[in-house]
Each structure stands twice: as structure tokens, then as C-alpha cells.
């Protein structure tokens, strides 16, 4: 399906924080012989105009560049204390597009149809944010109008906020997408699954093997 759009769109993939639960860099951790970050990149690359990876060192950017297409753009989060909000700010500052889909580099099962749906609903909204199985907002699988939210993100960051949930609560003009709507596109809500430990990696392997088996059966 070709994406119809009036405004340019982007995907910002946050890779500025490190995991203490995995033995190596999460972005290059292999899931069925493919780096985690590549799954996220591939899920949205064809539906946006630019993909920006936010990381915290030049060395990590160079490492990711070796496993991603040359179209990937890299931004360094230079804040002393990196967190999800500082990474989002670095991404919002870098994008050229009016709307940006914010994702995490450890979410290998982002549903492309869901991403397109969120982007299509973004026109005129400050943000489009889905809700998960617990009816909580998912700010790391959401679309933001970059210029508007950048100023708000900077303001709440200066006030001491470091997490995206608190930042989202400060936004006005947000379109929230109910869990029931999300489930119509992504029945298992796998877009919100993130790999934070070796156990998660094993679960992701089982999920991916199931997807591959299903795909083979269809053909």
C-alpha cells in the first residue's frame, strides 16, 4: 500500500539509553540473526520520508550505521544524563518533517499498518498516541507534530522531567487511540513489545518463529 501524504513524515528511533539486562549493545543484539534495531528501521523505512536514529555516542552511531542502510540518519544526544525525553528532544530538533513517529530501538514488532494509521490521523493534532493492554498511553509508539512538541519537551525537561509519560500529560490537542482500535490492526499488541532482557529476547524469538511459520503457510 502506497502511503498518501500531504506533509513530510519522519520516524525517530531512540537508541540513546543502554540496557543493563543484556550482555551487549541492545541495538546490535541479534534476534534470529538480525540486529534488533534493523527490525525497527525496516518496519517504517518505506512509509516515511526520513528515519533518524538518536544515540548517545559517535561510536554507537558508527556501529549501527554498519547494519543499517545508508539512508539512516544519526543524531547524538549530548545531554549529560540521557533519558527518553532528552533523546526525543534531540530527534525533534533534527527532523525536517512536520510529523514524526517516535519509536524505541528495542521494539522489533512495530506493525507497519498501525504506524501508517497513526501517521494518517496526525493532521492538525499535536500528537496521536495509542493505549496499550493496561489502557496506559504508549508514547514510544506515537506520532508528534515536531515543532509544537519540541518547545513543550524542552520546557518540561528544564523543569526536571525525564520521562515521556509526564511529557505527554502536558500536551494539548492529543488524539488518543483506544486499545480496541489498536487491536483491530495489531491483535496481539506486539507493536508495544520491547526486548529488555534475555528472557524477552527468547520470547521475541518464539514470536518471530511463529510469524515466519504463519507466513510460509500462507504461501
Buried (B, 14 or more C-beta within 10 A) or exposed (E): EEBEBEEBBBBBBBBBBBBEEBEEBBBBBEBEEEBBBBBBBBBBBEBBBBBBBBBBBEEBBEBBBEBBEEEBBBBBBEBEEBBBBBBBBBBBBBBEBBBBBBBBBBBBBBBBEBBBBBBBEBBEBBBBBBBBEEEEBBBBBBBBBBEBBBEBBBEBBEEEBBEBBBBBEEBEEBBBBEBEBBEEBBEEBBBBBBBBEEEBBEEBBEBBEEEEEEEEEEE
